[in-house]
Amino acid sequence: MSDIVIWHNPRCSKSREALALLQARGEDPVIRKYLEDVPSLDELRLTQATLGLRAIEMMRTKEKRFAELGLSKDAEDAVLLRAMSESPVLIERPIVFASGKAAIGRPPERVLDIL
């Protein structure tokens, strides 16, 4: 089993590009379709710590759901992480994990930095 995991949305072009980059390097990542296999709140906290980002930096703030939930870019991390655990469409994609590191694939080439 690969030690590389990608939180993937096959409908997202950036997610597909990041996966293709990994595969072109001969990697066979574990693909987690995070919209179906939703990360827990604890997993999101760990992901935030591994990325070294504020919660807002791992969110899709232009998603309709962001506004529907009345969220703001100034909200506390705890509020935003809970929102992502309850509405995974808010999680920025893709996120790749390898060797204790993580990277958001925006642009997709960023995932190669952690290999």
N, C-alpha and C positions, 0 to 999 in steps of 0.2 A: 504494500500500500504506500502511496506517495506521502511525503511529509508536507506537501504543498496542498493547501485548501483554497478554493475560490468560492466566495459568496457570489453566486451567478444568477443573472436574470437573462435567459436566452432571448428575450424580446429587445434587449438593450444592445445597441451597436457597440458601445464602448466595452461592455462586458464580453461580447463575442470577440472583439478585437484583442482584449487582454488574454482571453483563453487561447486564441489562435497564436499569440506571441509565445505563450508558455509551451504550447504543443510544438511550435516550430523549433524550440530549443530542446526538444526531446523530452519534455516534462509531461507527466500524466497526472495532473492534479485531481484531487478529490473535488467533485463538483457538488456544491451545496446550493440547491435552489431555495434561497432564503425566504422567498415569498410563500413557499409551501412548508419548508422546514424552518420555522421562525426562530431566530436566536432569542434565547432567554435574556432577561434583564441582566443577570450576572455575566452572560457571554458578551453582551453589549458593553458593560462596564470594563471587562477585561480587554475587549477590542479597543475601546477608547484609550485605556492606559497604554496598550501596546503601540497604538498609532501616535500617542503623545499629542492628541488634539483635544480641543473643546468639543463637546457633543454637537454643537451646531455645525462644526466643520465636517461632520460625518452624515449630514442630513441633506435631503433634497428639499430645500426650502421653497422651491417653485411648484412643488406638487400641490395639487388642489387640496389634498388632505391636510397639509400644513395649516392652511387658512381655515379649513373647516373645523379643526380642533382648537382654533383661536391661539395658536402658538406664535411666539415672537422670537426674533433672533437674540433678544436679551434674556430669554427665559433661562432659568437655572438648568445646569446639566442634568440633574435628577429628573426634572420634568421632561426634558427632551429625550432622555434615554428611555423613560417609561413610554413615551409616545411612540418611539421606534419599536419597542417590544410589542406594543399593541397594534401598531400599523406599520408593518415592515416595508411598505411601499416608500416610507420616508427615509430608509437607509440608503445612503449613497452607494453606488455600485460601479464596478465590482470592488470587493475587498479581497485581497490575497494575503494569505498567511504562510510563512515559511521560516523555519529555523528560529522560532521565537520572535519573529518580526512580522509586521503587517504594513500593507500599503494600499491606498485607494488608487485604482487604475484610472485616474483622470489627470493627464492623458494615460492611455493604456500602457505606454512604455514605462511608466513609474513602477509597475509591478516587477520589472526586471531588476530594479535596484536592491531588492531584498533577497535575491537568489545568490 
